[in-house]
Amino acid sequence: MSETFTTKESSLPATGGDTAATAARQSDAEGVDGGVGLTALLVAAARAIETHRHDSLAQDVHAEHFVRAAPASADWPVRIGQVPEGDANPLWGRFARYFGLRTRVLDDFVLGSVHDGARQVVLLGAGLDTRAFRLDLPSDCVVFEIDREGVLAFKQRVLTDLSAAPRAKRVPVPVDLRADWVTALTTAGFDPAAPSVWLAEGLLFYLPSAAETYLIDTVDRLTTGGSALAFEAKLEEDLLAYRDSAIYTATREQIGIDLLDLFDLGPRPDSAGHLTAKGWSTSMRTPFEFTRRHGRGPLPEPNDALEGNRWVFAHKPGS
């Protein structure tokens, strides 16, 4: 459920060469209309549904416009009232509410980090994220959105049609995360010597273990004291054990997205422990903890595809 990255077969640190370049071009051409790009539309539809709820956890007035603008999702619901079963629908009810809750929790994380002094926000696999437009960020804050050119171009077309204006400085960084995104990010103005807050929202479980470790090490290298990182992890030993869960089944059957075909099914690294060993303070939480805190959202159920989901919050102590 990325805000987007790439297909698992090629999600590796860049090594250059014609094969990688060809794969990147194919990925750009795909945009949001196929593969992992479709999951950005799924999350946008979930944010749209959340926005129109009477007890909304997060507001995103742009989300439904992304959904309507893409042929692949043009007929998806953007309000729970458009779903015949309503909240009883596993996809547009429980799963969409999960994404709404995740949006709220990570919104709060970004705002808290900015309150503590970070003025650079980095969105890894930004997809259709609109935090630069939604959140009450200081005018001297810069939001760097890293994603493939095709995804960011689609996003910009929709935002331009809406005459949307960001609340902080927004800097799209159109680069595939398999390429030299570090150079692209620093060239775009990112300052490793200044505190920053990073989000890898719905990203890491699409990556092979080595690629995840590379990304975490790179964030550590690019951050100074006072920086923060939040990411989503999955702890299941066997993801396929949940193949017939209500959420995965409904997503497959109703909108044709087979999440388990997109996830990397290999063993996952202990990225939270890796950061702790590097001196970060980390905490790992279940989404259900935040459901109870906010009084709405998913709760555990049998054969639950969300059972192994964890949200990790990490802070790099100041010097």
HELIX and SHEET records of a PDB file:
HELIX    1   1 LYS A    8  SER A   10  5                                   3    
HELIX    2   2 ASP A   18  GLU A   30  1                                  13    
HELIX    3   3 GLY A   37  THR A   51  1                                  15    
HELIX    4   4 ALA A   63  ALA A   69  1                                   7    
HELIX    5   5 ILE A   80  GLN A   82  5                                   3    
HELIX    6   6 GLY A   86  ALA A   88  5                                   3    
HELIX    7   7 PRO A   90  PHE A   95  3                                   6    
HELIX    8   8 ALA A   96  HIS A  115  1                                  20    
HELIX    9   9 ARG A  131  ARG A  134  1                                   4    
HELIX   10  10 GLU A  149  ASP A  161  1                                  13    
HELIX   11  11 TRP A  181  THR A  187  1                                   7    
HELIX   12  12 LEU A  204  TYR A  206  5                                   3    
HELIX   13  13 SER A  209  ARG A  221  1                                  13    
HELIX   14  14 LEU A  239  TYR A  242  5                                   4    
HELIX   15  15 ALA A  246  ILE A  255  1                                  10    
HELIX   16  16 LEU A  259  LEU A  262  1                                   4    
HELIX   17  17 SER A  271  ALA A  277  1                                   7    
HELIX   18  18 PRO A  287  HIS A  294  1                                   8    
SHEET    1   A 7 LYS A 169  PRO A 174  0                                        
SHEET    2   A 7 VAL A 142  ASP A 147  1                                        
SHEET    3   A 7 GLN A 120  LEU A 124  1                                        
SHEET    4   A 7 SER A 196  ALA A 200  1                                        
SHEET    5   A 7 ALA A 228  LYS A 234  1                                        
SHEET    6   A 7 ASN A 309  HIS A 315 -1                                        
SHEET    7   A 7 SER A 281  ARG A 285 -1                                        
END                                                                             
